[in-house]
């Protein structure tokens, strides 16, 4: 990794990976039933409650991702290097998680919290998958700038997550409280219960 990032417009730049992220996010919705589409809409219903939480949540969507998208156009992948292969592996894990999240949420009734698929091992797999895709892109392109964005992404959402959990407790009550008691916040083996 070089301290000064390379800036070259090219076909084999990191934008290709970001294109895959967006395809993975939106393609499953094309095949969902109307009920599944409604269920996936609930992912958009959470609104952070405090000013700090709102600033941090929106900064990830309006600052970090747009910056990474624009930067990726000029960021060459490190073709033929171990950086590329390690980064692609992490990136693919994040992409697969995103697809499984969409399917899990779509197959969960609207009046229940999502608890299957990746939600079985993490209460916040959406943020975890976003982090993994950013880390994968950062490693595949050997860019400390993208890795820093990934770090900011997860730190900001670590601060916002308690507000989302309060929202889910209000929305789903004891079902979500029970889910919180058995499922780790970020990643781990669920407790039996």
TAPESUL-V166790 format. One record per residue. N is the residue number from 1. PSI is psi in whole degrees, -180 to 180 (999 if undefined). BURIAL is b if it has 24 or more other ideal C-beta (glycine too) atoms within 12 Angstrom, else e. D_CENTER is the distance of its C-alpha to the mean C-alpha in Angstrom with 1 decimal. Layout:
# TAPESUL-V166790
n=N psi=PSI burial=BURIAL d_center=D_CENTER
n=N psi=PSI burial=BURIAL d_center=D_CENTER
This chain:
# TAPESUL-V166790
n=1 psi=130 burial=e d_center=24.2
n=2 psi=150 burial=e d_center=26.4
n=3 psi=-36 burial=e d_center=26.5
n=4 psi=116 burial=e d_center=27.0
n=5 psi=149 burial=b d_center=24.4
n=6 psi=143 burial=e d_center=25.8
n=7 psi=103 burial=e d_center=25.8
n=8 psi=133 burial=e d_center=26.8
n=9 psi=132 burial=e d_center=26.1
n=10 psi=166 burial=e d_center=25.9
n=11 psi=-40 burial=e d_center=24.8
n=12 psi=51 burial=e d_center=23.1
n=13 psi=174 burial=b d_center=20.8
n=14 psi=-16 burial=b d_center=17.1
n=15 psi=-29 burial=b d_center=16.9
n=16 psi=-42 burial=b d_center=17.3
n=17 psi=-40 burial=b d_center=14.0
n=18 psi=-34 burial=b d_center=12.3
n=19 psi=-42 burial=e d_center=14.5
n=20 psi=-36 burial=b d_center=13.3
n=21 psi=-48 burial=b d_center=9.6
n=22 psi=-36 burial=e d_center=11.3
n=23 psi=-43 burial=e d_center=13.7
n=24 psi=-34 burial=b d_center=11.4
n=25 psi=-38 burial=b d_center=9.8
n=26 psi=-25 burial=e d_center=13.4
n=27 psi=-45 burial=e d_center=15.8
n=28 psi=-32 burial=b d_center=15.6
n=29 psi=-25 burial=b d_center=16.6
n=30 psi=-25 burial=e d_center=19.8
n=31 psi=5 burial=e d_center=20.9
n=32 psi=152 burial=e d_center=20.3
n=33 psi=170 burial=e d_center=23.3
n=34 psi=-39 burial=e d_center=23.8
n=35 psi=-41 burial=e d_center=23.0
n=36 psi=-40 burial=e d_center=19.7
n=37 psi=-41 burial=e d_center=18.8
n=38 psi=-42 burial=e d_center=20.0
n=39 psi=-41 burial=b d_center=17.9
n=40 psi=-26 burial=b d_center=14.7
n=41 psi=-26 burial=e d_center=15.9
n=42 psi=-21 burial=b d_center=15.7
n=43 psi=-22 burial=b d_center=11.9
n=44 psi=-4 burial=e d_center=13.4
n=45 psi=-18 burial=e d_center=16.3
n=46 psi=130 burial=b d_center=15.1
n=47 psi=122 burial=e d_center=16.7
n=48 psi=150 burial=b d_center=16.9
n=49 psi=-39 burial=e d_center=20.6
n=50 psi=162 burial=e d_center=21.8
n=51 psi=-45 burial=e d_center=22.2
n=52 psi=-45 burial=e d_center=20.3
n=53 psi=-41 burial=b d_center=17.3
n=54 psi=-44 burial=e d_center=17.5
n=55 psi=-47 burial=e d_center=18.0
n=56 psi=-43 burial=b d_center=15.0
n=57 psi=-47 burial=b d_center=12.6
n=58 psi=-31 burial=e d_center=14.2
n=59 psi=-30 burial=b d_center=14.5
n=60 psi=-36 burial=b d_center=10.8
n=61 psi=-32 burial=e d_center=11.2
n=62 psi=-11 burial=e d_center=14.8
n=63 psi=-60 burial=e d_center=15.2
n=64 psi=-56 burial=b d_center=12.5
n=65 psi=-46 burial=b d_center=10.9
n=66 psi=-38 burial=e d_center=14.6
n=67 psi=-47 burial=b d_center=16.0
n=68 psi=-41 burial=b d_center=13.8
n=69 psi=-50 burial=b d_center=14.7
n=70 psi=-45 burial=e d_center=18.3
n=71 psi=-37 burial=b d_center=18.5
n=72 psi=-25 burial=b d_center=17.3
n=73 psi=-32 burial=b d_center=20.4
n=74 psi=6 burial=e d_center=22.6
n=75 psi=103 burial=b d_center=20.8
n=76 psi=141 burial=b d_center=22.5
n=77 psi=152 burial=b d_center=21.0
n=78 psi=73 burial=b d_center=23.2
n=79 psi=139 burial=e d_center=24.8
n=80 psi=14 burial=e d_center=26.9
n=81 psi=160 burial=e d_center=25.7
n=82 psi=-31 burial=e d_center=24.1
n=83 psi=-48 burial=b d_center=21.3
n=84 psi=-48 burial=b d_center=20.3
n=85 psi=-41 burial=e d_center=20.5
n=86 psi=-45 burial=e d_center=18.7
n=87 psi=-42 burial=b d_center=15.8
n=88 psi=-39 burial=b d_center=15.8
n=89 psi=-49 burial=e d_center=15.8
n=90 psi=-42 burial=b d_center=12.6
n=91 psi=-46 burial=b d_center=11.0
n=92 psi=-37 burial=b d_center=12.4
n=93 psi=-45 burial=b d_center=11.2
n=94 psi=-42 burial=b d_center=7.4
n=95 psi=-45 burial=b d_center=8.8
n=96 psi=-40 burial=b d_center=10.9
n=97 psi=-43 burial=b d_center=8.5
n=98 psi=-45 burial=b d_center=6.9
n=99 psi=-44 burial=b d_center=10.7
n=100 psi=-34 burial=b d_center=11.8
n=101 psi=-47 burial=b d_center=9.7
n=102 psi=-45 burial=b d_center=11.3
n=103 psi=-43 burial=b d_center=14.5
n=104 psi=-46 burial=b d_center=14.5
n=105 psi=-42 burial=b d_center=14.1
n=106 psi=-29 burial=b d_center=16.6
n=107 psi=11 burial=b d_center=19.0
n=108 psi=129 burial=b d_center=19.1
n=109 psi=148 burial=e d_center=21.9
n=110 psi=-29 burial=e d_center=21.3
n=111 psi=10 burial=e d_center=23.3
n=112 psi=150 burial=e d_center=21.3
n=113 psi=150 burial=b d_center=18.0
n=114 psi=124 burial=b d_center=15.6
n=115 psi=4 burial=b d_center=16.6
n=116 psi=173 burial=e d_center=16.7
n=117 psi=-136 burial=b d_center=14.8
n=118 psi=-24 burial=b d_center=11.7
n=119 psi=-11 burial=b d_center=12.7
n=120 psi=-28 burial=b d_center=15.8
n=121 psi=-9 burial=b d_center=14.5
n=122 psi=136 burial=b d_center=12.0
n=123 psi=-15 burial=b d_center=12.3
n=124 psi=58 burial=b d_center=8.6
n=125 psi=-22 burial=b d_center=6.8
n=126 psi=-47 burial=b d_center=4.0
n=127 psi=-38 burial=b d_center=3.7
n=128 psi=-42 burial=b d_center=5.1
n=129 psi=-38 burial=b d_center=3.7
n=130 psi=-41 burial=b d_center=2.4
n=131 psi=-46 burial=b d_center=5.6
n=132 psi=-41 burial=b d_center=7.2
n=133 psi=-40 burial=b d_center=7.3
n=134 psi=-43 burial=b d_center=8.6
n=135 psi=-44 burial=b d_center=10.9
n=136 psi=-44 burial=b d_center=12.0
n=137 psi=-43 burial=b d_center=13.0
n=138 psi=-41 burial=b d_center=14.6
n=139 psi=-43 burial=b d_center=16.6
n=140 psi=-27 burial=b d_center=17.5
n=141 psi=2 burial=b d_center=19.0
n=142 psi=49 burial=b d_center=20.2
n=143 psi=113 burial=b d_center=18.9
n=144 psi=-25 burial=e d_center=19.0
n=145 psi=-46 burial=b d_center=17.9
n=146 psi=-38 burial=b d_center=14.5
n=147 psi=-38 burial=b d_center=14.3
n=148 psi=-41 burial=e d_center=15.4
n=149 psi=-40 burial=b d_center=12.7
n=150 psi=-43 burial=b d_center=10.1
n=151 psi=-46 burial=e d_center=12.4
n=152 psi=-41 burial=b d_center=12.8
n=153 psi=-51 burial=b d_center=9.1
n=154 psi=-35 burial=b d_center=9.1
n=155 psi=-47 burial=e d_center=12.8
n=156 psi=-45 burial=b d_center=12.5
n=157 psi=-25 burial=b d_center=10.1
n=158 psi=-33 burial=b d_center=12.4
n=159 psi=-34 burial=e d_center=15.1
n=160 psi=-28 burial=b d_center=13.8
n=161 psi=-42 burial=b d_center=12.9
n=162 psi=-35 burial=e d_center=16.7
n=163 psi=-39 burial=b d_center=17.2
n=164 psi=-38 burial=b d_center=14.7
n=165 psi=-37 burial=b d_center=16.5
n=166 psi=-42 burial=e d_center=19.8
n=167 psi=-46 burial=b d_center=18.9
n=168 psi=-36 burial=b d_center=18.2
n=169 psi=-42 burial=e d_center=21.4
n=170 psi=-40 burial=e d_center=23.3
n=171 psi=-43 burial=e d_center=22.0
n=172 psi=-7 burial=b d_center=22.4
n=173 psi=-133 burial=e d_center=24.9
n=174 psi=-30 burial=e d_center=26.1
n=175 psi=-40 burial=e d_center=23.8
n=176 psi=-36 burial=b d_center=20.7
n=177 psi=-44 burial=e d_center=22.9
n=178 psi=-42 burial=e d_center=23.8
n=179 psi=-43 burial=b d_center=20.2
n=180 psi=-38 burial=b d_center=19.4
n=181 psi=-26 burial=e d_center=22.5
n=182 psi=-12 burial=e d_center=21.6
n=183 psi=131 burial=b d_center=17.9
n=184 psi=152 burial=e d_center=16.5
n=185 psi=-49 burial=b d_center=14.1
n=186 psi=-56 burial=e d_center=11.7
n=187 psi=139 burial=e d_center=13.2
n=188 psi=-176 burial=e d_center=16.8
n=189 psi=131 burial=e d_center=19.5
n=190 psi=146 burial=e d_center=20.2
n=191 psi=144 burial=e d_center=23.6
n=192 psi=149 burial=e d_center=26.2
n=193 psi=999 burial=e d_center=27.4
